[in-house]
């Protein structure tokens, strides 16, 4: 397992800070409720001043109900000599999430139906949960199960499953308009570094980079347990979800893979086109994937009753790498430089969406004389470079219907060039923001 010191040369300062945050959060046992979530959010609040909210057990949330709260102190399976052959204290994944309390002695044959392994990856511990059906179980490597002799075992799960609350964190930054951009990360996975401590770390540092700014959009950052957390937030905020114009779920953004993006339900939302433009500019056009109702919380935001324009940014897509939802998703699996790259992509996306405008050409009859305005060279005849082409494209397409992103996409030029050209043309009164 790689430690923080080994990561220093592999990432910049922000990548290293995000990795160190993951290091702190990794040992904490998390689930959809409980003290592990609260401790996680308390640590995140040191990076981003989130408000921690509690929703009581039994609260109706859309078609769901906030469940009982689960906390666990210890769990183990011990052989006849008292040796712990499965020990929750050694790894959080050893216990099925939401296991009910238990203290019994039983034979190996009685125990086996409650033991979960990965025969195709015999050295790894799987991640298994049972949130909404009361049961219990343990997870272990197949090689360790194969070593267990027949005999009697002591089985202990020291847990509580009782009325409490669901906990989530939220940070809001008001902008010039009430239109919002939502950034969401799930907080329910125990000791899985990429899925999804990486998403939590990148989201927290993206929010931190906005502190002290006055952006065009308002920004809402949500740190909530998967599925039930986003459903709870949607249920409690139905009167304001219409303000969300763009959104992004961050998950699995710390591994070695290239950046990948899952589109919104519509598939042609502004955020879909913005991320596609950035990824194409980075020579990874194959990284854009069509929407599917399976995945992370983007499927809740994109449900037909809400249909929010929320995509999902990741690196290697979930379920396609052998470390996914296993003990191999550890501190050695995430890289500081990958976290840094993901953060920079998010910052570029924020910058693009903030600067994307629709303009009107104020001299639309023929091409205006650019030379006397300092926007065209005094001598001609040579090929037009990217800067000059950007000016011409913006003038031609700025009819009040095409945004700067539309122009960048059609022209094949980088958004930064198009935005700079628009600013130059506006400065000489050839362009004005559209009222639409």
SEKEVO-896636 format. One record per residue (C-alpha): residue number from 1; residue in one letter; x, y, z. Coordinates in Angstrom, 1 decimal, padded with zeros to 4 digits. Each point is the difference from the previous one (the first is absolute). Layout:
REM SEKEVO-896636
NUM/A/X/Y/Z
...
REM end
This chain:
REM SEKEVO-896636
1/X/000.0/000.0/000.0
2/X/001.3/003.4/-001.0
3/X/000.3/002.7/002.6
4/X/-000.4/003.8/-000.3
5/X/003.8/000.5/-000.1
6/X/000.3/-002.2/-003.1
7/X/-002.6/002.2/-001.8
8/X/001.8/003.3/000.4
9/X/001.9/-000.2/-003.3
10/X/-003.0/-001.3/-001.9
11/X/-002.4/002.9/000.5
12/X/000.0/003.8/000.5
13/X/-000.8/001.7/003.3
14/X/-003.8/-000.4/-000.4
15/X/000.3/-003.6/-001.1
16/X/002.0/-000.7/003.1
17/X/-002.5/001.8/002.3
18/X/-002.8/-002.0/-001.5
19/X/001.9/-003.2/000.5
20/X/000.7/000.9/003.6
21/X/-003.7/000.6/000.6
22/X/-000.8/-003.5/-001.4
23/X/002.6/-001.4/002.3
24/X/-001.8/001.5/003.0
25/X/-003.4/-001.2/-001.2
26/X/001.0/-003.5/-001.1
27/X/000.0/-001.8/003.4
28/X/-003.5/001.3/000.9
29/X/-002.8/-002.5/-000.3
30/X/-002.9/001.7/-002.0
31/X/-003.4/-001.1/-001.0
32/X/-003.2/001.7/-001.0
33/X/-000.5/001.2/003.6
34/X/002.0/000.1/003.2
35/X/002.9/001.6/001.8
36/X/002.5/-000.9/-002.8
37/X/-001.9/002.3/-002.3
38/X/000.0/002.8/002.6
39/X/003.8/-000.4/000.6
40/X/000.6/000.1/-003.7
41/X/-002.0/003.2/-000.4
42/X/001.7/001.6/003.0
43/X/003.4/-000.6/-001.7
44/X/-001.3/001.3/-003.3
45/X/-001.2/003.1/001.8
46/X/003.6/000.9/000.7
47/X/000.5/000.4/-003.8
48/X/-003.4/001.4/-000.9
49/X/-002.4/001.6/002.5
50/X/-002.9/-002.4/-000.6
51/X/-003.1/000.1/002.1
52/X/-000.8/-003.5/001.5
53/X/-003.6/-000.9/-000.1
54/X/-001.9/-002.8/001.7
55/X/-003.3/-001.5/-001.3
56/X/-001.8/-002.2/002.5
57/X/-000.7/-003.7/-000.5
58/X/-003.5/-000.6/-001.4
59/X/-000.1/003.2/-002.0
60/X/-001.8/-000.6/-003.3
61/X/002.2/000.9/-002.9
62/X/-001.7/-000.5/-003.4
63/X/-000.7/-003.7/-000.3
64/X/002.4/-000.8/002.8
65/X/000.3/000.4/003.8
66/X/003.1/001.0/001.9
67/X/001.2/-003.3/001.5
68/X/001.2/-000.8/003.5
69/X/003.5/001.2/000.8
70/X/002.8/-002.6/000.1
71/X/003.1/000.1/002.1
72/X/002.6/-002.7/000.6
73/X/002.7/-000.3/002.6
74/X/001.5/-003.5/-000.6
75/X/-000.6/-003.2/-001.8
76/X/002.0/-003.2/-000.4
77/X/-000.1/-003.7/-000.6
78/X/002.3/-001.9/002.4
79/X/001.1/-003.6/000.0
80/X/000.0/-002.4/002.9
81/X/003.3/001.4/001.3
82/X/-001.5/003.6/000.0
83/X/002.1/001.1/-003.0
84/X/-001.9/002.4/-002.2
85/X/-000.1/-001.5/-003.5
86/X/-002.2/002.9/-001.3
87/X/000.5/003.3/001.7
88/X/-001.8/003.3/-000.6
89/X/002.8/001.8/001.7
90/X/002.4/-001.0/-002.7
91/X/-002.2/001.2/-002.9
92/X/-003.4/001.7/-000.1
93/X/-001.1/-002.1/-003.0
94/X/000.1/-003.2/002.1
95/X/-003.6/000.7/001.1
96/X/-003.1/000.2/-002.2
97/X/-001.3/003.6/000.3
98/X/-003.0/000.3/002.3
99/X/000.5/-003.4/001.6
100/X/-002.3/-000.5/002.9
101/X/001.4/-000.7/003.5
102/X/001.1/-003.6/000.6
103/X/001.8/-002.1/002.6
104/X/-000.1/-003.8/-000.6
105/X/002.1/-003.1/-000.3
106/X/-000.6/-002.0/-003.2
107/X/001.7/-002.6/-002.2
108/X/001.8/001.0/-003.2
109/X/-002.9/-001.5/-002.1
110/X/-002.5/002.3/001.8
111/X/002.4/002.9/-000.5
112/X/000.7/-000.5/-003.7
113/X/-003.3/001.4/-001.4
114/X/000.9/003.3/001.7
115/X/003.6/000.2/-001.4
116/X/000.6/002.0/-003.2
117/X/003.1/-000.4/-002.2
118/X/001.1/000.6/-003.6
119/X/001.1/-003.3/-001.4
120/X/001.3/001.6/-003.2
121/X/002.2/002.4/002.1
122/X/000.9/-002.3/002.9
123/X/002.3/002.5/001.8
124/X/-002.5/002.8/000.3
125/X/-002.7/000.8/002.5
126/X/-003.3/001.0/-001.7
127/X/-002.2/003.0/001.0
128/X/-003.5/-001.3/000.9
129/X/-003.0/001.8/001.5
130/X/-003.5/-000.8/001.1
131/X/-001.6/003.3/000.8
132/X/-003.7/-000.7/-000.3
133/X/-000.3/-003.7/001.0
134/X/001.1/-000.9/003.5
135/X/002.7/-002.6/-000.1
136/X/003.7/-000.5/000.9
137/X/003.1/-001.2/-001.6
138/X/003.8/000.2/-000.4
139/X/002.3/000.5/-003.0
140/X/003.4/-001.5/-000.5
141/X/002.5/-001.1/-002.6
142/X/-000.7/-003.4/-001.6
143/X/003.5/-001.2/001.0
144/X/-000.8/000.7/003.6
145/X/-003.3/-001.8/-000.2
146/X/001.7/-003.0/-001.5
147/X/002.3/-000.2/003.0
148/X/-002.8/-000.2/002.6
149/X/-000.2/-003.4/001.6
150/X/-003.3/-001.7/001.0
151/X/-001.0/000.7/003.5
152/X/-001.8/002.4/002.3
153/X/000.4/003.8/-000.3
154/X/-001.0/002.9/002.2
155/X/-001.8/002.6/-002.2
156/X/-000.4/003.5/001.4
157/X/-001.4/003.2/-001.5
158/X/-000.1/002.8/002.5
159/X/-002.3/002.4/-001.9
160/X/-003.1/002.2/000.5
161/X/-002.9/000.4/-002.5
162/X/-002.4/002.4/001.5
163/X/-001.8/003.3/-000.4
164/X/002.4/002.9/-000.7
165/X/000.5/002.0/-003.1
166/X/001.6/000.3/-003.5
167/X/002.8/002.5/-000.2
168/X/001.2/002.1/-003.0
169/X/002.1/003.0/-000.5
170/X/-000.7/003.0/-002.2
171/X/001.8/003.2/-001.0
172/X/-001.6/002.8/-002.0
173/X/001.8/002.9/-001.7
174/X/-002.4/002.7/-001.3
175/X/000.8/001.4/-003.4
176/X/-001.2/002.9/-002.1
177/X/-003.1/-002.0/-001.0
178/X/-002.2/-002.6/001.8
179/X/000.8/-002.6/-002.7
180/X/002.0/-002.7/001.7
181/X/002.8/-002.5/-000.9
182/X/-000.2/-003.1/002.2
183/X/003.1/-002.0/000.9
184/X/-000.8/-003.3/001.7
185/X/002.1/-002.8/001.6
186/X/-001.2/-003.0/002.0
187/X/001.3/-000.7/003.5
188/X/-001.2/-003.5/000.8
189/X/002.9/-002.2/-001.0
190/X/002.4/-001.4/002.7
191/X/003.7/-000.2/-000.8
192/X/-000.3/000.3/-003.7
193/X/002.5/002.6/-001.1
194/X/-001.0/000.6/-003.6
195/X/-003.7/-000.7/000.4
196/X/-000.7/002.4/001.4
197/X/002.5/001.8/002.3
198/X/001.6/001.4/-003.2
199/X/-003.3/001.7/-000.9
200/X/-000.4/001.4/003.4
201/X/003.6/001.4/000.0
202/X/-000.3/001.6/-003.5
203/X/-003.5/001.5/000.8
204/X/001.3/001.5/003.3
205/X/003.0/001.6/-001.7
206/X/-002.0/001.2/-003.0
207/X/-002.3/001.7/002.5
208/X/002.9/001.4/001.9
209/X/001.4/001.6/-003.2
210/X/-003.3/002.0/-000.3
211/X/000.1/001.4/003.5
212/X/000.3/003.8/-000.2
213/X/-001.2/000.2/-003.6
214/X/-003.2/001.5/-001.4
215/X/-000.9/-002.3/-002.9
216/X/-002.7/000.4/-002.6
217/X/-001.8/-003.2/001.2
218/X/-000.8/-001.0/003.5
219/X/001.7/-003.2/001.1
220/X/-001.3/-002.8/002.2
221/X/002.2/-002.8/001.3
222/X/-001.6/-003.1/001.4
223/X/001.7/-002.8/001.9
224/X/-002.6/-002.6/000.7
225/X/-000.4/-003.8/000.2
226/X/-000.6/-001.7/-003.4
227/X/-003.6/-000.4/-001.2
228/X/-001.9/000.7/003.2
229/X/002.0/003.2/000.6
230/X/-000.6/001.6/-003.3
231/X/-003.7/-001.1/000.1
232/X/-000.3/001.5/003.5
233/X/001.5/003.3/-001.3
234/X/-002.3/000.1/-003.0
235/X/-003.0/-000.7/002.2
236/X/000.9/002.8/002.4
237/X/000.8/002.5/-002.8
238/X/-002.6/-000.6/-002.6
239/X/-000.9/003.7/000.0
240/X/003.5/001.0/-001.0
241/X/001.3/-002.7/-002.3
242/X/-001.2/001.9/-003.0
243/X/002.8/002.4/000.5
244/X/002.6/-002.6/-000.8
245/X/001.2/000.6/-003.5
246/X/003.1/-002.2/-000.1
247/X/001.4/-002.6/002.3
248/X/002.7/-002.6/000.5
249/X/000.3/-003.1/002.0
250/X/003.7/-000.7/000.9
251/X/000.9/-003.7/000.5
252/X/003.1/-002.1/-000.6
253/X/002.2/003.0/-001.0
254/X/003.3/-001.2/001.5
255/X/001.1/-003.0/-001.9
256/X/002.6/-000.2/-002.9
257/X/-002.6/000.0/-002.8
258/X/-000.8/002.9/-002.3
259/X/-002.9/002.3/000.8
260/X/-003.5/-001.3/-001.0
261/X/-003.4/001.5/000.1
262/X/-003.6/-001.4/000.0
263/X/-002.5/002.2/-001.6
264/X/-003.3/001.3/001.4
265/X/-003.3/-001.6/-000.9
266/X/-000.5/002.5/-002.8
267/X/003.5/-000.5/-001.4
268/X/000.3/003.4/-001.5
269/X/-000.1/002.2/003.1
270/X/002.4/002.9/000.2
271/X/002.1/-001.9/002.5
272/X/000.1/-003.0/-002.3
273/X/001.4/002.2/-002.8
274/X/002.3/001.8/002.3
275/X/001.7/-003.1/001.4
276/X/000.1/-001.6/-003.5
277/X/001.8/003.1/-001.3
278/X/002.6/-000.1/002.8
279/X/000.6/-003.7/-000.5
280/X/000.3/000.4/-003.7
281/X/002.5/002.8/000.5
282/X/001.9/-002.5/002.2
283/X/000.0/-002.6/-002.8
284/X/-002.4/-002.4/001.8
285/X/-003.3/000.3/-002.0
286/X/-000.7/-003.7/000.7
287/X/-000.4/000.8/003.7
288/X/-003.6/001.2/-000.4
289/X/-002.5/-002.6/000.9
290/X/-003.8/000.0/-000.6
291/X/-002.3/000.3/003.0
292/X/-001.1/-003.2/001.8
293/X/-002.4/-000.3/002.9
294/X/002.7/-002.0/001.9
295/X/002.9/001.6/001.8
296/X/000.3/002.7/002.7
297/X/-002.4/002.7/001.1
298/X/-000.3/001.5/-003.5
299/X/-002.7/-002.5/-000.5
300/X/-002.1/001.6/002.7
301/X/000.6/003.5/-001.2
302/X/-000.9/-001.1/-003.6
303/X/-003.2/-001.9/001.0
304/X/-002.8/001.1/-002.3
305/X/-001.8/001.9/002.8
306/X/003.0/002.3/000.4
307/X/002.2/-000.4/-003.1
308/X/002.7/002.2/001.3
309/X/003.0/000.5/-002.3
310/X/002.4/-001.9/002.2
311/X/002.8/-002.1/-001.6
312/X/002.6/-002.2/001.7
313/X/003.7/000.6/-000.2
314/X/002.3/-002.9/000.7
315/X/003.2/-001.6/-001.2
316/X/-000.2/-003.7/-000.6
317/X/-003.7/-000.7/000.0
318/X/-001.5/-001.8/003.0
319/X/-000.2/-003.8/-000.3
320/X/002.7/-000.2/-002.8
321/X/003.1/-000.3/002.2
322/X/000.8/-003.0/002.2
323/X/000.6/002.1/003.1
324/X/-003.6/001.4/-000.1
325/X/-001.9/-000.6/003.2
326/X/002.8/-002.2/001.5
327/X/002.8/000.4/002.5
328/X/002.4/000.8/-002.9
329/X/-001.6/003.4/-000.2
330/X/002.4/001.2/002.6
331/X/002.4/002.9/000.5
332/X/002.4/-001.4/-002.5
333/X/-002.7/000.0/-002.8
334/X/-000.5/003.7/-000.1
335/X/002.7/002.4/-001.2
336/X/000.6/003.6/000.9
337/X/000.5/001.0/-003.6
338/X/-003.3/-001.6/-001.0
339/X/-001.8/002.0/002.7
340/X/001.8/003.2/-001.2
341/X/-001.0/-000.7/-003.6
342/X/-003.7/-000.6/001.0
343/X/000.0/003.2/002.0
344/X/001.4/002.0/-002.9
345/X/-002.6/-001.5/-002.4
346/X/-002.7/001.1/002.4
347/X/001.4/003.5/000.3
348/X/000.2/000.2/-003.8
349/X/-003.6/-001.0/-000.2
350/X/-001.1/002.6/002.6
351/X/002.0/002.6/-002.0
352/X/-001.6/-001.0/-003.3
353/X/-003.6/000.0/001.4
354/X/000.6/003.3/001.7
355/X/001.3/001.7/-003.1
356/X/-002.4/-001.6/-002.5
357/X/-002.3/002.7/-001.4
358/X/-002.1/000.7/-003.0
359/X/000.8/003.3/-001.9
360/X/-001.3/002.1/-002.8
361/X/002.2/001.4/-002.8
362/X/-000.6/003.8/000.0
363/X/001.3/000.3/-003.6
364/X/-001.6/-003.0/-001.6
365/X/-000.2/001.3/-003.6
366/X/003.2/-001.2/-001.6
367/X/003.3/-000.4/001.9
368/X/000.9/003.1/002.0
369/X/003.3/001.6/-000.5
370/X/002.2/-001.7/002.6
371/X/003.3/001.6/-000.9
372/X/-000.9/003.5/001.2
373/X/-001.1/-001.5/003.2
374/X/003.3/-001.9/000.6
375/X/-001.5/-003.4/-000.6
376/X/001.5/-000.7/-003.4
377/X/003.6/000.2/-001.2
378/X/001.0/002.9/-002.2
379/X/001.3/-002.4/-002.7
380/X/-001.9/-002.9/-001.4
381/X/000.4/-002.9/-002.3
382/X/001.1/-002.6/002.5
383/X/-002.1/-002.7/001.5
384/X/-002.3/001.0/002.9
385/X/001.3/-001.2/003.3
386/X/-002.2/-001.3/002.9
387/X/-000.4/003.4/001.6
388/X/-001.2/001.6/-003.1
389/X/-002.2/-002.9/-000.9
390/X/-001.5/000.2/003.5
391/X/-001.0/003.7/-000.6
392/X/-001.5/-000.9/-003.4
393/X/-002.0/-002.9/001.4
394/X/-001.4/002.0/002.9
395/X/-001.1/002.8/-002.3
396/X/-001.6/-002.4/-002.4
397/X/-001.9/-002.1/002.6
398/X/-001.0/002.7/002.5
399/X/-003.6/000.4/-001.0
400/X/-001.5/-000.3/003.4
401/X/-000.6/-003.7/-000.4
402/X/003.5/-001.6/000.2
403/X/001.9/000.0/003.2
404/X/003.8/000.2/000.2
405/X/000.1/-003.7/000.7
406/X/-002.1/-000.6/-003.1
407/X/002.5/002.0/-002.0
408/X/003.0/-001.8/001.5
409/X/-001.6/-003.4/-000.8
410/X/-000.8/000.9/-003.6
411/X/003.3/001.7/-000.7
412/X/002.1/-002.6/001.6
413/X/001.9/002.7/001.9
414/X/000.6/000.0/003.7
415/X/-002.5/001.7/002.1
416/X/002.7/002.3/001.5
417/X/000.7/001.4/-003.4
418/X/-003.7/000.6/-000.8
419/X/-000.6/001.6/003.4
420/X/003.1/002.3/-000.5
421/X/-001.2/001.0/-003.4
422/X/-003.4/000.8/001.3
423/X/001.5/002.2/002.7
424/X/002.2/001.8/-002.5
425/X/-003.0/000.7/-002.3
426/X/-002.2/001.2/002.9
427/X/002.8/002.4/001.0
428/X/-000.2/001.7/-003.4
429/X/-003.8/000.1/000.0
430/X/-000.5/-002.7/-002.7
431/X/-001.6/-002.4/002.3
432/X/-002.6/000.2/002.8
433/X/-001.5/-002.7/002.3
434/X/-003.3/-001.3/-001.3
435/X/-003.1/000.8/002.1
436/X/-001.3/-003.6/-000.6
REM end
